[in-house]
Amino acid sequence: MIFWVITYVMTYAIEGTPNPTDSDRNDKRAQDINLADPVLISFGLDDSATRWNHLTNYTRLTTLSNLIDTKGNSTSISLVYAEKFNGARHTLGAAQTTTDFNMPESVSHQAFYGFTGGVAVLRLEGLDKNKKYDICFFGSRIGVSKKDNRETKYIVNGLNKAEVVLDVSNNTSETACAKAVQSDTNGNITITITAGGNNNHPRGFYCINAMRLTSSD
């Protein structure tokens, strides 16, 4: 009789505390990568902005795992700094901006940059292979000549490809957006950053200050 009571109590305890199933976990992961809210990424040493993901380490293959969205939710998406800029970092970007990124100065004033002969590569991993994404870029270098064109090209590759350009010279308000890019069969999108065709600086400077990832409508 005592054995039966113990067995019943143990069985009830196990059945009364449901464990997450594989389906539950898959549903949670699907929610994570649906991107109901944007994911924002900044480039530079200042990581004071909240609800932003900060790539502060300049070392090749640095990875930011489980990027957060603007509500602070983890997304299961990662950013890999796959190939370095051949320049370094600057803090000469715009202090005040009027883009829909809603950047604080701590983000907009800093950047990673390169110059002629260099190509930088970022990689987004863990994306939903059945969805399309919009990826927008902001770059800025303040205090240069009005004739100075530092056009930067952002090449976004997944199952499909999009190329966008942005003149970052004295930029305070413009962004460039690659629309409706689907990840490859591994759930990855690769972003190559280099000088654009209209870049007329003798050293071909190009840069990135901030990036935004959203689900495509």
C-alpha positions as MATLAB code, in Angstrom:
seq = 'MIFWVITYVMTYAIEGTPNPTDSDRNDKRAQDINLADPVLISFGLDDSATRWNHLTNYTRLTTLSNLIDTKGNSTSISLVYAEKFNGARHTLGAAQTTTDFNMPESVSHQAFYGFTGGVAVLRLEGLDKNKKYDICFFGSRIGVSKKDNRETKYIVNGLNKAEVVLDVSNNTSETACAKAVQSDTNGNITITITAGGNNNHPRGFYCINAMRLTSSD';
ca = [
       0.000    0.000    0.000;
       2.848    2.328    0.905;
       4.616    1.492   -2.386;
       1.488    2.393   -4.405;
       1.158    5.810   -2.719;
       4.798    6.690   -3.387;
       4.491    5.593   -7.020;
       1.339    7.679   -7.496;
       2.912   10.776   -5.971;
       6.030   10.435   -8.119;
       3.973    9.948  -11.288;
       1.788   12.951  -10.517;
       4.827   15.136   -9.844;
       6.370   14.234  -13.182;
       3.151   14.688  -15.149;
       2.242   17.883  -13.309;
       5.471   19.674  -14.326;
       5.551   19.684  -18.128;
       8.967   19.818  -19.776;
       9.553   21.757  -22.983;
       9.308   19.523  -26.031;
      11.337   19.820  -29.226;
       8.258   21.431  -30.763;
       8.135   24.013  -27.948;
      11.786   24.827  -28.449;
      11.344   25.112  -32.212;
       8.354   27.427  -31.708;
      10.432   29.601  -29.359;
      13.280   29.739  -31.874;
      10.811   30.661  -34.633;
       9.580   33.524  -32.465;
      13.163   34.602  -31.808;
      14.008   34.942  -35.487;
      10.689   36.387  -36.653;
      12.046   39.855  -35.805;
       8.862   41.570  -34.764;
      11.215   44.382  -33.715;
      14.427   45.652  -35.363;
      17.928   44.513  -34.484;
      20.406   47.417  -34.314;
      24.197   47.081  -34.501;
      26.820   49.752  -33.834;
      30.494   49.763  -34.806;
      33.071   51.268  -32.458;
      34.323   51.257  -28.892;
      31.473   53.178  -27.258;
      28.918   50.600  -26.095;
      26.843   52.884  -23.873;
      23.684   52.871  -26.036;
      21.059   50.500  -24.666;
      19.068   48.085  -26.848;
      21.921   48.163  -29.377;
      24.351   45.349  -30.201;
      27.925   46.653  -30.129;
      30.781   45.291  -32.237;
      33.593   46.751  -30.149;
      36.232   44.091  -30.803;
      38.193   44.713  -34.009;
      39.569   41.163  -34.168;
      38.707   39.031  -37.203;
      36.016   36.392  -36.523;
      34.704   38.226  -33.477;
      31.121   37.000  -33.037;
      28.151   38.666  -31.385;
      25.808   35.820  -30.431;
      22.087   36.053  -29.651;
      21.633   39.593  -30.913;
      18.931   41.501  -29.060;
      16.115   43.456  -30.671;
      15.057   46.972  -29.689;
      12.886   45.575  -26.894;
      15.797   43.667  -25.405;
      14.639   40.233  -26.565;
      17.206   37.646  -27.624;
      16.878   36.600  -31.268;
      19.190   33.554  -31.690;
      20.823   35.472  -34.578;
      24.580   36.048  -34.608;
      26.870   38.558  -36.318;
      30.339   37.420  -37.370;
      33.113   39.890  -38.272;
      34.363   37.597  -41.031;
      36.933   39.827  -42.790;
      38.410   42.976  -41.250;
      38.440   46.485  -42.647;
      41.970   47.353  -43.732;
      41.654   50.660  -41.883;
      40.646   50.890  -38.241;
      38.048   52.905  -36.286;
      37.178   56.595  -36.227;
      35.049   58.867  -34.037;
      34.469   61.538  -36.673;
      30.908   60.650  -37.611;
      27.868   62.898  -37.195;
      26.961   63.907  -33.654;
      23.352   64.717  -34.570;
      21.403   62.652  -37.109;
      17.889   62.592  -38.557;
      17.431   59.006  -39.722;
      14.825   56.445  -38.704;
      17.605   54.580  -36.858;
      17.070   57.070  -33.996;
      20.762   56.889  -33.167;
      22.286   58.487  -30.106;
      25.573   60.326  -30.627;
      27.445   57.427  -29.038;
      26.489   55.334  -32.089;
      26.484   57.859  -34.952;
      29.872   59.403  -34.222;
      31.903   56.174  -34.441;
      32.682   53.818  -37.329;
      34.824   51.060  -38.772;
      36.549   52.189  -41.978;
      38.686   50.934  -44.825;
      40.389   52.303  -47.928;
      41.312   51.368  -51.507;
      42.254   47.726  -51.926;
      40.356   46.529  -48.892;
      37.101   44.627  -48.470;
      35.353   43.975  -45.171;
      32.858   41.157  -44.645;
      30.154   40.660  -42.039;
      27.980   37.557  -41.783;
      24.561   37.169  -40.183;
      23.894   33.612  -39.019;
      20.870   31.804  -37.617;
      18.289   33.471  -39.847;
      14.992   31.891  -40.879;
      15.643   30.300  -44.289;
      12.012   30.824  -45.316;
      11.931   34.560  -44.658;
      13.264   37.692  -46.328;
      15.036   40.531  -44.571;
      15.734   44.231  -45.030;
      19.213   45.344  -44.012;
      19.917   49.084  -43.785;
      23.216   50.895  -43.305;
      24.367   54.244  -41.982;
      27.828   55.688  -42.536;
      29.203   59.124  -41.734;
      32.466   61.059  -41.836;
      32.030   64.703  -40.876;
      34.303   67.666  -41.680;
      35.389   66.777  -45.200;
      35.303   68.833  -48.398;
      31.976   69.181  -50.205;
      33.735   67.762  -53.262;
      34.829   64.709  -51.317;
      32.759   61.647  -52.256;
      33.350   58.673  -49.976;
      30.712   56.441  -51.498;
      30.503   53.104  -49.727;
      29.059   49.985  -51.333;
      27.217   47.380  -49.260;
      26.782   44.061  -51.081;
      24.235   41.781  -49.406;
      24.252   38.102  -50.411;
      21.927   35.255  -49.495;
      19.805   33.219  -51.910;
      19.495   36.505  -53.767;
      21.775   39.544  -53.945;
      21.304   43.273  -53.407;
      23.808   46.117  -53.737;
      23.286   49.568  -52.243;
      25.557   52.604  -51.993;
      25.835   55.572  -49.656;
      28.059   58.665  -49.798;
      29.163   58.916  -46.172;
      30.850   62.340  -46.580;
      29.244   64.780  -44.110;
      26.231   62.479  -43.918;
      23.698   63.148  -41.162;
      20.419   61.931  -42.653;
      20.809   59.262  -45.356;
      20.739   55.488  -45.066;
      20.987   52.732  -47.686;
      18.710   49.688  -47.528;
      19.003   46.278  -49.179;
      15.434   44.970  -49.440;
      13.923   41.491  -49.338;
      17.118   39.446  -49.107;
      16.596   35.782  -48.260;
      19.232   33.852  -46.346;
      21.105   30.986  -47.974;
      20.372   27.331  -47.202;
      22.505   27.588  -44.045;
      20.488   30.515  -42.703;
      23.259   33.027  -43.440;
      23.473   36.412  -45.159;
      26.886   37.833  -46.055;
      27.550   41.584  -46.240;
      30.585   42.827  -48.150;
      31.633   46.453  -47.627;
      33.967   48.337  -49.956;
      34.396   51.610  -51.859;
      31.649   52.487  -54.344;
      32.171   53.412  -57.990;
      31.683   57.143  -57.373;
      34.181   57.300  -54.518;
      36.692   60.003  -55.535;
      38.861   60.225  -52.433;
      42.549   59.613  -53.251;
      42.620   56.813  -50.677;
      39.080   55.582  -51.328;
      37.855   55.735  -47.729;
      34.592   53.909  -46.937;
      32.898   53.059  -43.627;
      29.982   51.783  -41.575;
      28.663   53.357  -38.369;
      25.434   51.433  -37.838;
      23.280   48.663  -39.293;
      19.644   47.625  -38.883;
      18.081   44.218  -39.545;
      14.327   43.791  -39.896;
      11.909   41.285  -41.404;
      10.872   42.282  -44.913;
       7.193   43.222  -45.286;
];
